Amino acid sequence: MTSRKSIAERVIARASARGTPIDEDPEFMAIVELWVAGDIEASEMRDRYNALLEQRSRSKRSLGLSPEVSAEMPEATVLQESARPQADAPGWQDSINDALGAAMKDDR
């Protein structure tokens, strides 16, 4: 049986190779570490990830942020994004879903 740590490392490496480094998202990695340690099952990791995405989406909506920056928006009001990958960036969710799928197979 493949260890959870090796599954996580393999999926992280695959995501990085595709240009979507999931290990740069500390909130997601905290969830992964709980799974690797055996504190939660893959289904709980998936549920927590979905809740994280929903929380981020609500936060963006409440701030009135969109992926596009309006030309009318004063420069002083533009919020600087962090260096971590964006949950709504192309390929990001696919990478996480790969990780969750691998985890779910291992938990069966």
N, C-alpha and C positions, 0 to 999 in steps of 0.2 A: 504494500500500500504506500502510495506517495504521501509524504508529509505535507501538512498544510503550509509550512514555511517554504518548501520547495515549489509548491504550486503557486504561491504568492510571488515568489521571486521570478519564476518563469513567466507569469502573466505580466508582471511589471516590466521585465526585459522586453517582452513582445510589444507591449504598448509603447515603450520608449523608442523601439526600432521603427514603429509606425509614426513617430512624431507626436505622440500623445502621452507624455510622461506622467502617469497617474500617481507616482510616488512624490510628486511635488505638491500634492493636496494634503495638508496635515490632518484635516478633519476626516477625509476618507481613509487615510492611512491609520488613524486611530481605530477606526472600525475594523480594518483589516487585521491590525495587531490583536484585537480582542478575539477575532476568529482564529488566528494563528495560535494564540495561547489556549484555545479550547474553551474560552469563556462564553462564546455564543456559537450557534450553528449557522450554516450558510443562509438559511431562510431568514434568520434574524439580521445577518449582515445585509442581505438584500433589502429587508424592510427599513433598516436604519439608513441605508444609502438612498432609498426612495424618499424617505422623510427629509434627508439632507438636501436633496434636489428640490423638493417642494418648498422647504424653508428658504433656500436661496432664490427660488423663483418669486416667492412672496416678497422677499426683501427687495429684489430688483423692481418689482411692480410698485411697491409702496414708495420707493424713491423716484419712481418715474423713469427708471433707466431702461434703455433699449440697447441692442447691439450696435446700432448706428448712433453717432453723435451728430446732433442737429447743428447746422451752420449758424442758426440764430442763438445757440446756447453760448452765453458768455464763457470765455476761457476759464475764468475763476471758478465756475461751477462744475467743471468737468472733474469727475472723480477718477483718480488714478487706480487702475486695476492692479491687483497683486500679480506677482510673477507666476502663481500657480495656474494650471490649465483651467479654463472656464468650463463649467458643467454643461453649457449649451454650445460649446465649440464642436465643429464637425469631428467625428471619430471619438470624442471623449466618452460619450455614453456607451458606444460599442466596446471600448476598452474595458470599462467597468463591467459591462455585461459579460464579457469574456471571463473576467475574474470571478464573477458571481457564478457563472455557469460551471467553471472548473471546480469551484468550491462545493457547489451543490452535488456534482457527480461524486466528489470525494466523500461527502457526508452520507451517501446512500449505502 
